[in-house]
Amino acid sequence: MDKRQVIGTNLLFEGLAAEQLEDINSIAVEKSYQRGQNIFFEGDTANGFYMVGEGKVKIYKVSPAGKEHILHIFGAGEPFGEVPVFHGQPFPATAEALVKTKTLFFPRSRFIQLVESNPSIALSMLAVLSLRLRRFASQIESLSLKEVPARLANYLIYLSEEQNGAENIVLDISKGQLASLLGTIPETLSRIFSRMSEQGLIHVNGRTITIIDRSGLMEKE
């Protein structure tokens, strides 16, 4: 992992001068995690935030009954755990490496000092947090107002847009994890995949989903 490249090409630090990027680089700590290893737990002190350099991280909560619900999955270049750093509260959820993962860790006290001396960093963070808030709002709307087929259709369209409008979408998580992300169970998700395939909307081949009828799929959103 090239630490300078991860920082220099990240939306969070877009537009910063070279010397400011070097200041950020100087406080970033590289940390590595094996698949299934926890990065932090819900309730831990938020003593800094992270950015994925390589790999993939899931953020999840566990219900009183022991059921896991995935809130977000972050990939290379995406920051996570940054919100509690600014309001001083513990982490509200748990983070776990889905695959072998490398992160950059930014200690809270040192990063806040940089923000105080470089207000432009705060503006960039505000933009990223605003985008994150919109994603949360969309997720809440989907989980509370839409049935599972609509949630899946919405997610597949979102993935297609993320993958440059591709018709052949590659799921970067398991179907069990996708079920958790969509607020359902694997058996229900499998039935919906089968039904959508029978309807001629998609074709499923392992983790590759081919969108056959995009307009029909969008009608289910």
N, C-alpha and C positions, 0 to 999 in steps of 0.2 A: 504494500500500500504506500503510495506517494502522498505523504501528509500534506505537503504544500499544494499539490494538485487538487486534492479533495477540498481544501479550504478555498483555494483560488478560484475554483469553478463552481462554488456553491452559491445558490440564490440568496442564502442568508447573508453573505458577505459581498454581494454584487456591488460594484461601483466603488469599493474602498481602494484607497491608495496603497501602493506597494508596501510602504512602511507600516500601515495599519494591518495589512494582511500578515506581515512579519510578526507584529505584536501578538496577533491571534495565534499564529503558528507557535510562538514561544510558550504559550500556556497550554496548548493542546497536548494531551497525554494519550498515547496509543495503548489500546487495550484489546486483547484477543479472547474469544470465547469459543468453546466447542459446541457442537449441536446439542440442544437441550439444556445448556447451561444458563442459569439465571443471571441477568445483568443487575437488576435490582428487584426488590419485592414491594408490593403495596404496603405502605406505612413506613418504609425506610426514609430516613432523612434525605431530602433533596439537596445534596451538597454539590451538585453540578448537573450539566446536561450532556447529552451524547449526540454523535452524528455517525451514521453508518458509513464506513469506508468501503468495506466489502462484505457481502453476505446479506442476511435478511433477519429482521427482528419482529417478533409479535408482541403486542401489548394486550394484556388480557386481565379480566377479573374473574374471581371464582365465587359462585353463589353460596349461600349458607348450606345448600344441599350438596355442594361439591361439584356443581356443573361449571365448566369453563366456558366463558364467552369472550371471543376475540373482539377487541375494539378496533385495532389497526394493525396493519402489517407494513413495515417500513423497509425500503431497500437502499441501495447505495446512494449516498448524497443527501439522505433525508435526516433531519434532526429529530430527536425524540427526548421526552423528559424535560423539556425546556420550560414549560409553564410553571410548575411548582418552584422553580429556581427564583422566580421574580416575586412570588407572593409568600415565600418562606414556609410553605406547608409541605408535609411529607408527600411522597409519590402516591398518586391515587390509584395506581394499578401496577401490575407486575410486567417486567420485560424479560423476554427469553430469546436466545438465539435459535432460529429455526434451522440454520446450517452453520458451518464453521464461519465465524464472523469476526471482522476487525472493526473497531470503532475508534473515534476520537472522543476523549472526555475533556470537557471544559469546566474546571473548578468554579464554583459559584462566586466566591469572593473575588478572585482574580478577573473573572469575566465582567462582573459588575463594575470593577474599576475601569476596565477598558471602555465599557458603555458610557460611563460618566465622562471620560475624556474624549470619546468619539461618538457623539450623538447620532451620526449617520448609521452606526451599527444598530441602534435602537429602532430607527426607521425601517431598516431591512427586516429586523425581527418582527416588527409590527405587521409588515406585509405578509410574512410567512404565517404568523399566528392568525391573521385574518383569513387566509386561505384554509388553514386548519379548522377554524371555526365554521366556515362554510361547509367543509366536508363533514363535520360533526352534525351540523343541522340537517344535511342531506341524509346522513345515516339514520338519525333519529326519526326523520319523516318516513324513511323507507321501512324501518322496523315497526313503527307504530301505526302507520296508515296503509301499508301495502301488504298484500299476500305474498307468500314465498315465491311463487312463479314470477311476480313482478319484480321482486328484489333480485332474483337471479338474472332476469333480463336486463335490469338496470346495471348490474355488475358486469355482465358480459359486454354491454355497449361501452361502459366506462373503460374496461380493459382494452377493447378494440381501439378506442381513442388514445389510450396511453401507449399503445403499440403502433402508433402512426396510421390508424385506420385499417389495420390488417383484418382480413377476413378469417385467417387462421390464427386463433388466439392460443397462446400457451399459458396454462395456469401455472403460476409460480409457487403455489401452495397445494397441499393435498386436498382432496375433496372433503375429507373430514374437517380440516381447518376452514375450508370455504363454508361448510355447513355452519360451523360455529360463528363465523364472521357474519353470516346472513341470518343468524338467530333461529336455526332449525337443527334437525338431526340428519346424519348421513343417509339414513334410509329414505327420508322424505325427499332429500335432494336428489338421490338416485332416481326416484320415481319421476321427478319433474324433468330431469335430464332426458329420461326415456320418452316422456310424453312430448317434450319439445322436438325430439328427434323424429317421432312418429308423425308430428304435425309438419315436418319438413322445414322447421325453423333453423335447426342446427344439426351438425354431425359430430359425434363424440368419438375420439380415438385416444384413449388414455387421458393425458393432460392437454391434448390438443383439441380445441373446440373450433369447428369451422362454422361460421355464420353463413347460412344458405339464404335466408330471407330476413334481411336487416329490417325492412319496414314492418314485417309481421312481428319481429321480436320487439321493436320499439313500441308497437301497439300494446304490448303486455306491460310496459313500464308503468 
